[in-house]
Amino acid sequence: MRIADLRPGWDTDFILHRFGAEIEHRQPASRNVAIGVAAAWDGRALEEWTADGFKLVQTRMLPLVPGSLRAPVRAARGSTAVRRLDLAAEAEALYDLEGTDAGAFEPEGYRACLRLQGARYRSMEAAGLLHWFGLFCDGHLAATCGLMRSAAAPGASARFQRVVTHPAYRRRGLCSALVNAVGRFALGQWGAGAVYMAAEPEDVAIGIYRTIGWHDLSSAYGLQRNAPEDRGT
């Protein structure tokens, strides 16, 4: 659920009541709660939220505009190739890779969620609104990301989705190579007016995006509470 800001008096009970009315009744099987706030975190105390099991997640929105894409600072190590993935034939290999970045989520439940999303993404691909890409290093699927757009027409905005590099292939310049190639596709083949990337401000990946042409535009934050089996130790 997204809100414009966390207003005074909007305590956890108030927000969770809204979440139940807007979201929970449509997907009762999900026990994860995510509240997106379309504003930068102002440093306010969130003790009530953290005491109720919520975690603060901050994000930056970075656009890439035509003419600003730059080559990676260093070349990727290994023999690499980037291509579109077949979301039907290569789905399980994709889920294997994405599962390495599941965080505290329970593995089987996370994979089931990926499969549900995969069905929606195949429909979006058929409508010309999405492609999924893989970077292969020495013949192995080592990194992946999605690219979606608001409309199947030149000038529409595009957005990256889930950039993941396998732990065994990190620090080899593969993320830079993948994001650069897919950004070039978005601007060139799709003719996107802008290509957006959301990233956590403390994540090392945000530095990669900035070095190859993305720039900071805005900040937002969220409050997330995972289901009990997805909260780790």
N, C-alpha and C positions, 0 to 999 in steps of 0.2 A: 504494500500500500504506500502511496506517495502523498505527502502533505507539503504545503508551502513552507511552513515553519512550525516549530514546537512552541506554541503560545503559552503564556502564563496560565496556570490552572488546568492545563491539559496533562493530567497525571496518567500513570500507567493504566488505571481502570478505565478512564475515558477513552484512551487510544485503543486499548484492547477491545472495548465495546464496539468502536468504529470498525476495527479490523474484522471482528466477527460478523458485523452486518454487511461489510463490503466484500470480504475475501473468503472467510472461513466457511460460510454456507455453500460456496461454490466448489470448494475442494476440501471437504471434511477429513479426508485421509491424511492431509498434510498437517504436521504439528510444528512446523517451522514458522516463526513470525519475523517478518522483515518490514520495517518502517523506514521508507526513504524520505529524507527531508531536503527539499530543494533550496538549501541555503548553507553557507559555510558555518561550521561549528564555531560558536563564539566563546568557547571555553567554559560555558556554564556547567555547574555541578550536575552530575547525573546519577547520584547515589541511589535514588529510588529505582532507577532503571537497572543499574548493575546489581542491586540487591535482588531484583526480580529475575536475574539471569540473562539480561541483555548485554550485548557488547557493542561498543562504539566502533563504527567503520567509517573512515573518512575517504573521500574520493576527489580526484581532480579530473575535470573534463578538458581534453586537449584536442584541438582541431589541426588537421593538416589541410592546407589550401593549395590550389594549383600553383606551381612554380616554386614551392618551398621544400619539396622532397630532396634530401641529400643522400649520397652514398654512405654506407656504414664506414665508421672510422677505421675498422680493421676487417680484413677478409675472413670469412668463415673457415674454420679448420675442417679438413676432410673433403671428400667428393660430395657435393650437395646439388640437389635439384628441388625446385618448388613446382608443384602442380595441384590442380583441383582434385579433390578426393571424390570418389563415387560413394555417396552417402548410403547406398544400399549394399553394394558389394564389399565396401571397406569399413562398414560401421563398427564391427567388433574390434578391429585393430585400432580404430579411432577411440573407442571407449576404453580400451586397455591403456592407451596413452593418457587420456584425460583422467583416468582413475588414479594416476600417480600424483595428481594435484588435488585430491579430494579433501585434504585437510582433516578436520575432525569428523567428517561425515562417515556414517557407517557404509562400508564398501558396497554391499549388495544393493542397499537402498539407493545409493548414489548412482550406481549403474542403471538401475531401473528408471531413475529420473532422467538420465541421459537418453535412454531408449525412447521415453515419452517425448522428450524434446526433439529427438531425431526424426520422429514421425512428422512433427510440425515443421521442422526445417526442410524436409523433403518436399512438403507442399509449397513452402516459400521458394525453394529452388525452382520448382516447376513453374511458378509464377514469375520467375526472373528477378526475385528479390533477395536471393542469397546464394553464396557459394561457400564451400568449405575447402580449405587449402592444407596441404601437408608439405613439410620440408623433409626430404629424405637425405640422410647422411650415410655414406658408404652403404647404400641400399636399404637402410632401416628408417622407418618412420620415427623421426626424432623430435619434431615440433609441429604444432598445428594451430590454426585459428580459423574463425568464421568471419565472413564479411557480409553484412546485410545493408540494404538501402531502402529509403522511404518510398520510392516509386521506381518502376522500370523505365526510366527516362533520363536522358542527359540533364545534368544540373541538380539532380536529387542528391540529398545528403546520404552519406554512407557511414557505417559504424562497424568497428571491429567487435568480435565476440570471442571471448575465452581464448586468450593467447597462452599456450601451454608448451613448455619444453621438458622433455623427459629428464629426470635428475641426472642420468648417466651422460647426458649430452650438453649440460649447461657449461657456461664459461668458455664456449667455443665460437662465439659470434653467430650462432644459429638463429637466435631470436631477432637480431638486427637484420640478418639476411631475409628471414621470412617476412617480417613486418615491412621491410623496404619493398620486396617483390609484390606483396599484396597491396600496399599503398599505391605502387606504380600501376597495378591492374585497375584499382578503383578510379584513379584519376584519368588513366588512359582509356581502357576498354569501356568502363562505365561512364566516363565523363562526369564524375561526381563533382558537385560544387564544393564540398568539404568532406573530409574523412575524419570521424571522431573516434577518440580512444578514451576510455575511462580507466584510471589507474589510482592506486593508493599512493599518497604522497611519500610514504617511507619505503615503498617497494623499489628495489634496484631497477626494475623494468622501466620506471618512469624516466630515468636518466637516459636509457636507450632510446626511448621515443623522442625525447628532446634533441638528442644528437643528430637524428636523421630527419628532423623537420617539423615535428609536432611542437606546439607551444601552449602554455597554460591559458585557459579561458575563464574557468569558473571552478568553484569548490562546492561540495555538498557533503552531507553525512547521512549515516543511517544507524538504526538501532536494530540489532539482530539477535534473536534468541532461537537457537536450534532445538530440535526435538531432543529429549533426554538421551537417546542412543547416539546422537550426533554431537554431543558436547565434549567428548574426549575426557581426559582425566584431569 
